[in-house]
Amino acid sequence: MLILQDILYQVKIRSVNGNIQAPVNDLQIDSRKIGKSSCFIAIRGVQADGHAFIGKAIESGAATIICEELPDVLADGICYVQVENSAEAAGTMAANFYGQPSMKLKLIGVTGTNGKTTVATLLYKLFTALGYDCGLLSTVQNMIAGRQIEATHTTPDAISINALLRNMVDAGCSYAFMEVSSHAVHQHRIAGLHFAGGIFTNISHDHLDYHKTFDEYIRVKKAFFDGLAASAFAISNLDDKRGSVMLQNTAAVKYFYSLRSLAEFKGKILENGLTGLVMTVNDQEVHFRLIGEFNAYNLLAVYGAATCLGEDRHEVLRCLSVLSGAEGRFEYLVSPVDKIIGIVDYAHTPDALENVLKTIHQLRKGDERVITVVGCGGDRDKTKRPVMGQAACDLSDKAIFTSDNPRSEDPQEILKDMEAGLTTAARRKYISVVDRREAIKTAFSLANPGDIILIAGKGHEKYQEIKGVKHHFDDKEEMERIMEEQGR
């Protein structure tokens, strides 16, 4: 069992009341998980303020309390440590508690609006194929040397991250690849972590329900690179108009990848079809299984990171050429009878939806129609709803607006928000079907042989969240069932 003084190394402390030599059994930010000799860290969250649960934590056995504001009455025998920022302290303390695991392997962070999951997953698959034991922290899944652990958030809390990294170190992992969300940066969930490298994919309209302005969203993403050490590398997408800005103030060694400009990692698409991409990467021609321009960027980012980590370029490209992407990212099925192409994709931002639909148009061989099933999540950024609706109509022959994860909101109201910004031409192209299962069924009923159906927004998710309850729902599963039922 560690003592509090050791765990507080490099924490910004304002005051201490009590015995700093107190033993600490575990760290907790959830008062419901407190046990004997726990250290409770009171964090001001979006939904609740941990300071309101200090009393409950002490009743449950907490021996030490970390907080920004001391309670009016201090309990006997309890050590209170007042800090400048509890969330930041949690990250630093977790790193100390678990023995600085991020310094015992090479941790690579991937940030951006779209592509984070695919880039992190491809890196994990690539380095596994190159013979390393690796870890993965992603939206879809967490992996430790081939063993899967369910993921619940894009980036877990600071204590969970360090616990997972410790498990990776103990399992002999040399590398860990991690999605870094803007929420995680802003909420100090990555405080105390040592990154060997960082990758920027792109930035577009998302999470404005949380960050309020696009400028603030950019600033938070950029803060990840501002915090990288001089010994790290930073790789950015030069073709994104904010790709250079992201690395402006980083101390890390800078690299760029591009399809359109001169860069350290330069690509050019030669062919783009359902069989994959043929492209040159730094003048070497390669066939990849992944589809679409957006995946060309993802592949360049992965290639760049592997090169920065000292891997042989030819071996990297050989391994990358046979890899598939992340679950729920442009996964497609072809119906056996009518040859209807059904595509499931996680696209849940206007930019991601446009990218996927533009890719679909590039894959069309004739006059096949594109039918898009799309919704928007409840209790999330409302400003993107009309933009999503317009994008679906602009780039589809028919759009079906439906439920995504309505959460606590009325699904009909979400659909009204999506409809609100539609032009007169767009209004002739869409219908609303609230029930997602019925919406997918309707899409197939409207489809002619050879048409392309995109089911967007949920991707890998296996549930629909309605009024606080998660119901089993899998877009790919539904698509397969409907194809069979309709004999398509």
N, C-alpha and C positions, 0 to 999 in steps of 0.2 A: 504494500500500500504506500502511495506517495504522500508527501506532506505538502500543505498548501503553499509554502514559500517557494518550493521548486517549481510548482505549476504556474506561479505568478511571474516567472522570469519574462522580462520585456513587456509586461502589461503596464499601461499608463494608469498608475494608482493615485487617487486623491487623498484617501485616508484609510486607516486600518483600525478597527475596534475589536480586540480579542486576540486569541492565540494564533499567530501565523504559522506555528509548528503543528497545527491540527492535521490529523490524518484525513486523506480524501480517498474514498472508495470509488467514486465515479463522478462524472460531470453530467448535469441535467439542465435542460432549458424548459422541460415540461414538468410541472409540479406533480402530475399524476404518476410519474415514474420514479419519484424520490424514494430512497431507502436509507438504511442506517449509514451514517457518515458520508452521505452524498453532498456534493457541492452544487447548490442551486444558483444558476445565473439568470437574473431577472432582466429579460430583454423586452424592449418596447417594440411589439410587432404591429403588423397592419391590422389584425383582427383584435388583438388583446395586448395588455401591458403586463408583463411578467411581475412587475412590482406589486400588483394586486394579489399575487399568490405567494408572497414571501411567508406569511403566517401559516398557510397550509403546508408549505414545503417544510417548515420547522416542525410542525406537528407530525409530519410523515417521517422525520428522522434526519433532515438536513443539518449538518454541523457547521457548514460555512455558507455564507450568502455573498454573492457578487452583485452589486447594484449601482445605479447612477445616483439614486437618492436614498438616503438612509430612512428607515421607518421612524416614526415619532417615538416609539418605545423599542428599545433594544432588549432582546431576550437574553437571559443569563446563560453563559456557557456557549454562546454562538459567536463565531468570528464573522464580522461584517467587513467587507472590503468595498470601498466606494471607488468606482473607476470612471474615467471620462466617457467611455462608450462601452456598454455591456456586450453588444454584438461583436465589436472588434476584439474585446477581451476574450470572448468565447472562442474565437478562432485561434488566438495566440495560446490560450490555456489548453485547448484541445491538442494543438501541435506539441506542446510540452508534455501533456499527460500521456500521449501515445508515442513519445520518443522521437519526435520530428520525422515521421515516416516519409514526408515529401522530399526530404533530403537524402533518403536512402534508396531512391529509385529516380528515374527521370520522368517528371510529370509534365505533360504537354496539355495546355488549355486551348480550347477552340471556342471562339465567340463570333457573333454575327446574328443577323435576323434569320436567315435561311442557310441550310447546309451543315449546321453544327453536328447533328446526329450522324449524317452520312460520312462526314470527314472523320469524326472520332471513331466510328465503327470501322471504316476502311483502314485507319491506322492500326486499330487493334487486330484486325484480320491480317493485315500485311505483316506486322511484326511477329505475329504468331506463326505465320507461314515462313518467316525468315529464321525461325527457330528459337524465339524468345518466349518466356513466360511473361504475360502482360495482364494489366488491369484495364477495365473500361468503366467509366461513369457517364451514362447517357440517359436521355429521355426514355428510350425503349427498354434498356436493360443495363444492369451492372454485371460485369464479369470479373472473376478472379481466376486467372490461369485455367480458363476453360469451364469454370463452374459459374452458373448463372444465379444472380441474386436479383429479385424483382426491384425495379426502379419506381419510385413514387413521385419524384419531382425532377425537373431538368437538372437542378443542382441541389443535393441534400443540404441539411444544416451543417454547420462547421464541425460539430462533434461527430456526426455520422460520417462526414467525409474523411476525417482523420482516422476513425475506427476502420473504415473500409480500406484506406491506404495502409494502415498497420497490418490488416489481414493480407493485403497484397505483398507487402514486404516479407511477412512471415511465410507466405506461399512461394517465395523466391522470385517474385516479379522484378524485372529490370526496368520496365516502362509502365506508365499509366497514362491513359488518354481520357480527357475529361471535357465535357461540354461546360462552358461557363456562361450562364445566363446573365442578363443585365440585372435581374433581381438579386442574384448571388453576389454580384460586385457591390451593388448599392447597400445590401444588407450585411456586408462584411463576412459573408459565409466563406470567402476564400482567404480571409485574414490569417496570417501565420503560415500560409502555404508557400513553398519554394517551387516556382515553375522553371523548368529547363528551356521552355519555349512556348510561344503563343502564336495562334493563327487567327487571322480575321477573314471571314468569308464575304460578307456584304452587309449593308444596312438599309432597311426600308421601314415603312409604316408598321409599327407593332407596339403593344404594351403601353399605349398612351393613357390607358386607364390608370396605370401606376405612375409613369414618369411625367405625365401631364403635358410636356412639350417634346417635340422631336429633338430640339437642341439638347435638352437634358438627357434624353435617351442616348444620343451620340456621346455626350460627355461621360456618361457612366461606362459605356463600352470602351471608350478611349482610356479610362482610368485603369483598366486591366493592363494595357500595354505600358502606361506610365509607371506601373509598379514592378515591371520586369527588371531583373538584375542585369548588369553589364555582361555577365557570363552567359546570359540566355540569348536565344534568337527570337526574332519577331518576323512573321511572314504575313504579307497583306495582299489583297486583291487590287492590283493597280487599275483595273477597269472599272471598279466601283468609284464613284466621284468623291467618296470620302476615304478611299483606301490609303492615300498618302497622309491625310490628316491623322488617321489612327496612330501612325508611328512617329508623329512629329516630335514628341517629347520623350520617347522611350530611350532608355540607356542600353537596351538590347541591340544586338547586331541585326540590321534591317535587310530583309529580302522581299522581292515582289514576284507575283506570278500574273500572267496575262495571256489573253487570246488576241489582243488587239494592239499591244505596244511592246516595245523592247523591254525585257525583264530577265531576271536571273533564271526564272522558270517559265519558258515560253511555249505555248501550245498553239496548234492550228487544226481545226476540224476539217477532215477530208471527206468523211461520210458519216451520216447520222440516220440510223434506221432502227427498226425493231430488233435487229440482230446485234445492235450495239453501236459504239462509236469507233471510227477509225480516225486517228489523229496523230500528228507529229508532236512529240514532247522533246524540246531542245534538239530538233532535227532528226529524232529517231521515230520511225513510224511504228505505231502500236495499235492493235485491235483490242478494245475493251468491251466487256459485257454490259456496262452501264449505258444508259440512253440519255441524250439531250445535252444542250449546251451547258445547263446548270451543273450537270455532272462532269462535264469537261473541266469546269472551274474546280469542282471538288477534287478531281483526280490530280490536277496541278498542285493544289494545296498539299495533298498527301505526299506527292512526289517530292515537293520542296522540303517538307518537314523531314522525310526519311533521308534526303540528301544532307540536310543540316545535322542530322544525327549520325552522319558518317557511313551510311549504308551505300553499297555499290549501286550505281544508277541503273545499270543493265539488269541486275537481279531484282531491283525494286520494280521496274517496269514489267519484267517477266511475271512476277507474283501478282502485281496489280491487274494484269490483263485477264486473269481468270477469276477475279473476285466479284461477288455480287454485293449490292449495297445493303442498307438497313431495311428492316421490315417496314412495310407501309410507305415506302418511298418509291413511287412509280412502279408498283407491282402490277403486273397485268396478266389477264387470262383471255383466251380466245375460245368462244363458244364452238362446240364441235360441229354443229349443223349449219348455223347461219354465219359463222365466222365473225360474230360481233366481238370487238375488242373491248374488254372491261378493264379499266385502270383504277386502282386505289392509290390515293396519295394523301399525305398529311397536310398538304397545302392549306394553311389557315390564315394567311396574310394576303393582301391584294397582290403584292409582288410575287409571292410564291405561286399563287393561282395563275397569274399571267404567264409566268415562266413555264408552268406545266402545260397550259393550253397552247402556248406558242410552240412548245416542243411537239405536241400532238399534231398541230397543223403542219409542221415540218415532216412528220412521219406519214401523213396522208399521201396516198398514191393516186387518188382520183377525186371523185365527188362524194366520198363518204361524209356523212353528217356527224357533227360532234354534239353530244348531249351531256350536259354537266349537272350533276346533283351536288348542291352545296348549301351549307348553313353557316351560322356564326354562333360562337359560344356565348352563353349567358354570363352575367356578372363580369364581363371583360370589356375591353375597349370598344365602345359603341361607335366611335367615329369611323371605324374601318368598315362597318356594316354596309352602308350605301356604296362604298368604293368596291367592296367584294361583289355586291349584286351587279353593279355596272360592268365590272371586269368579266364576270361569268357570261353576261348577255353579249358583250362586245365580241367575245372570242368563241362563242358557241352558236350552233344553229338553234338549239333549244336549251333553256336553263330551268331547272326545277329547284326552287328554294325550299329548304326543309329544316328540320331540327338538327342541331349538332349536339352539344351538351348544354341544354337550356339552364341547368343548375336551378337557381331559385327564381328565374324569370319566367314569364309567360311566353311560350314559344311563338304565339301569334304576334306578340309585340316585337320580338326579334325580327320576324319576317317583315313586319311593317317598316322597321328601320332599314332593312335591306332594300325594300321597294322604294323608299323615300327619294333616293337620288337618281332613279332611272329616267333616262330620256324617253321620248315618245317611241322611238324605234325599239329601244330595249324592252319597253312594256309589251310589245307585240310578241316578244320571244320567250317570256317566262310564264311559268305557272307556280303556284305554291301548294305543296302537299306537306302538311305539318308532320305527319308520321314518317319517320325516316325509312322504315321498311317498305311502306307503300310508295314512297318517292322513288326508291330504287326499282321497285316492281314496275312503276309507271314508266321509268326511263327505258326499261327493256321492252315494254309493250309498245312504246313509240318508235323503237329502233327498227330500221330495215337491215337486211343482211349486209355485213361489212361495216356498219356504222361503229363509231367509237363512243363509249360511255365513260366519262370521268366521274368517280365518286370521291369528292374532295373533303378534306377537313379533319378526318379522324385517323386515317392511316393505320398505324399499329395498334391503336386503342381497341380494347376488347369490351368496352362498356359505353353506356350512355348515362350521364348523370342528370337525374330529374328530381327536383325538390329534395336534394341531399342524399338521394339513394342511387347507387350505381347498379344499373341493370345490364346484364350481359348483352352485348351487341358488337358484332364484328362485320365490318363492311365487306371484307373479302368472303367471309362465310356466307353472308346474305346473297352476294352476287353469284356465288357458285350454286346455291340452293335455287335461286330464281331462274338461272340458266337451265337447270335440270327440270324444274317445274314447268317452264314454258316450252321445253323441248327445243331451245335455241341452239 
